[in-house]
Structure formats: C-alpha cells, structure tokens
C-alpha cells in the first residue's frame, strides 16, 4: 500500500458507528482492541501495517501492543485471503474421520498448499485446530460458514458452488 | 434412563426463541429469586453440588462465595464460551438451541453475586452461535429481562458479547480475562484469583456456559432435587460430547454415574462399523487415555474418572477403535498443544514443542529407540511447573499414551513406519 492510500485509511460510516459502540462496551479503551480489529478486518479485508497503525492511533495504544495482539490470535490476518477462505480442522476427531485426505483432495483440486492462495485470488486454504464441531467431523469452514459431515461428494459440490460464485453460506444449495 | 435438564428443549421447533422458552417455564427462576438476598441463592447453589462444567470441576457456589461482599468496585461475570478443548462441542449446542436458558443462568448468577455487567466470551469461529445469542439478548432486553430495573426490581444487568479471535488458551479463565482486556491471552499467576482481582482489576466470576445453564433448574426445582440426580459428589447431569469412531456422534445429556462403555453403546450407537474398542479419551484431549478394559470398569463422574487415572474434564468423549493408531493420535494432540502454548513459561514453550517433534518423528518412521524413554522423561518435568495447566494438559495424556500403548510406539520405531499408515481414512476413500 503506498503512502497516499495509507493516508486515506479511515473507518467508513458503518465501521465508525460500530467503533463507537465498541468503546461503550468496556470500562477501558484498550479492551475494545479485539472488537476494533474485527471491525477493521470487516472493512479492509486484512490488517496490513497501515491499518494497524490507524487502529493504534484510534485507541491511543502503542503500535507494538496492537501488532503483538494481532500476531497472537490466529483469526487476524495481515495479508488478504482468498475470496473463499477454507479452513480444514486437523484435530483428533476430524483426523479420525479423514480430514487429512480431505485436505489432500483440496490441495489437488486447487493446486495450492495450506497457507497459500490461488493466483486468481479465489481460494486460500489452511489447517485449523479444533473448530468445536467434532460430532460432525470431518469439518471445515468456508469464510464464516461451517461445512460438516464432509464427504468427497459434498466437497465437490462446495467447490463447484464457489466457482459458480455462490455466497459462502449457500455453497451446497 | 437419561435425565434431560439442559437439553429438554433442544428438539422443540424454534427452541431458541423467547416465546418457546417462556412457554416451557423459562424466566420463572429469575422471577422467583428477585427480592431474596443474594447470599441465600449462593447457599442454594452450594447445596446443589453444581460443579464447573468447563473442565476444572470446581464447585460453582463456592467460587461465587470467594467474591468479596464489601467492595466499592464493580463486579463482573465472564461467561466462558470459548469452547476449545478438542472433542468438546456442547456449549455451542446451548447457544444455538436454548440461548435464553444461558441468559437466565447469567441473570441468576449476577443477581446472587451483585453483578451488573456480564461479558460472554465466545470463540471467534462461532459466528452463527454469536448471532443466535445476540438475537436472544436483544429479545431479553425487549421483554425487560435485561437492562435497568429488571422485571420492576432494582436489579440491573447488561450482557455484552465479546468475540474471541482464535486462541485455545483464552479458555483458561485468566487468559480469557487478559484477552477481554484487549491483550494477548496469556494466563496470570494466581493468587490473586479472579474472584478477588479479575477483569479490569475488579472481582470477577468466570463460569462456563453449561454451568450457568444448569442454574434455572436448580432454582426452580430446588438444590435437593438437583443433588438427588447423579451421584453423591457428582450431582446433576452433564452434556457429553461424543466423537471419533462411533456410530452416532453427538451431544448426549446424562446423569452422572453411568458406565462409560455402556453409555457409548446405548447413546452413541457403539463403535463405528462394529469394530472393537481400543481406547477412550473421556474428558477432552487433555485427559489421560483409558484402555478399553479401563473404560469398561469406570463410570462417568468426577471421582470415578480421577480414580481411573484420568479426568472428566469438559465431558468430551473421544472413542478410538481397533483401527486407530495411538501414535498418530499422539502426534495430532501434541501438535495442537505445541501450537496453542502461549509461550510465557519455558517448560511449556519447550516441552510442548519437543513432545510434538518426537511424536511426529516416531509416527513418520524416523523415531530412535531412545525416543520412547525420552518422551517419558520430559513429561514429569512439565507437570506442575507453569502458570496455567496447558503444559500439564499436554504432558498427562502423552505419558498415558506411551505407558499404556508402548508396544505401538516400539513397533513404529522397529518398522521405521506407521503400521497403519494413513488410517483411518475419509469415509468413501478406500
């Protein structure tokens, strides 16, 4: 991001409203950090340096506090992800139900490794630790939506749905 | 005979709606206690024997009793909905299917302790559950169950949802508080305990979703009715999350005291594909493993599982069949603890890393004969030496897997590969 763009970083109207609401929820300004990072992720799609500097200035926090928090939590991303960001659970119950093969199929289909994004920016994949859906293993998330009891057929349909441009919550529809 | 307290409404249409909750006796408990001194409510909860359902099993009423009475500071309730213990998926069920039961539990606890603000810390991935809970909170405000002068009394309560962002350690109560305050979720040294110095330096109760959701029944039916369910020391019911190699994985509510293997067979349909049972992890991935014989000889309650050398934990039962490789299971769970160590205590930072690395090389056929004893020598050095119990939660199961299934580790090292390479597989791939 060049300097001109960086100078323009600011919350839009909706984010600003959510920001003010977040401040009211806590007795300290610092405590609003996680909600404010979520607001920033929603608006900017990722948290590059310029966005984190903006967040630190809004919350009167030293930049190092904001950067270290972002590095600590796995759901905050410094780089943009694919339009469809797929997280495959790799913990025990999902491994028992075949999540390693599932990830192998995805890698083959999309031609990328966990942590990578396809060249067209459509897909990114990564492994995740327990997603709290062990009773319906194997499970994965596409953006914010869970896909459970996965089979090869379901996986094929989900990828087809992505290629057809469906929203992440309606991929099997 | 299964007793339904927490899951009674789960199968009703629109079970998450306020209307359904009210029609089935919801918000009767809070009406009943308004006007009663908080201390009496705390005593009632103590008498019920209710213990924390997040994993530690600490008596809930006793925990509340530690909060100082004569303080000028505000007091807080932190609801632990950061469900992250591998194998556990029951708090999400409550938030999805009966969020008002949780809200009423929050009301009861807050009223008893004198709390006016509750934070519900929900793990970041539970987006749908957050929406469900937020809608229920809005309904509760709209009907006078939350906000100022609740149901015409002088009791005020605000409930705020705080979304986590992906960190297992934030399920540890002081890690949760740090994270709520906008910091990395690194647990605090105790004492002071949160009841005295918790969120924002103020007295704080931290309770799990399921613990709080048990409260409306205790108030409505009485502590003795609750204590009559289950066993003498493990009272009431628990939502057991059953996963792994079983026919019918899912959340099943059960009174304490049932035989572990009978429970798996009767409620969860038994081992997948009629295979033989190899082992059971009874309380989430932090719990030491039980062999099939040990599982057959124990019942589901806090004391029996402790006596069997394991723990009830969060009630997450992971079933391993004869075709599951124990070394593979250890590789997966040690990788998890290594990934989730917050890094502040050296025994955990280094210990979890080495357990994961050694388990990985044994599973991948690169283990050395000394590796088995190396694993066993690391574990005791990791126990009881750190700020929180994540380190113990990695070492305890590791020790149990190696001691109880040593021949599988030896076989991997001798063959220089996993004899069950790649098993188990995704259903449909042969």
Interface residues (C-beta under 8 A of the other chain):
Chain A: X25 X26 X27 X28 X30 X31 X32 X33 X34 X35 X37 X38 X61 X65 X68 X69 X72 X73 X74 X75 X76 X90 X91 X92 X93 X95 X96 X97 X98 X99 X100 X101 X102 X128 X129 X130 X131 X132 X133 X134 X135 X136 X137 X138 X141 X144 X145 X146 X150 X151 X152 X153
Chain B: X74 X83 X84 X85 X86 X87 X88 X89 X92 X123 X124 X125 X126 X127 X128 X160 X162 X163 X164 X165 X166 X167 X168 X179 X180 X181 X182 X183 X184 X185 X200 X241 X242 X243 X244 X245 X249 X250 X251 X281 X285 X316 X318 X320 X324 X328 X329 X332 X333 X335 X336 X339 X340 X342 X422 X424 X425 X426 X427 X428 X429
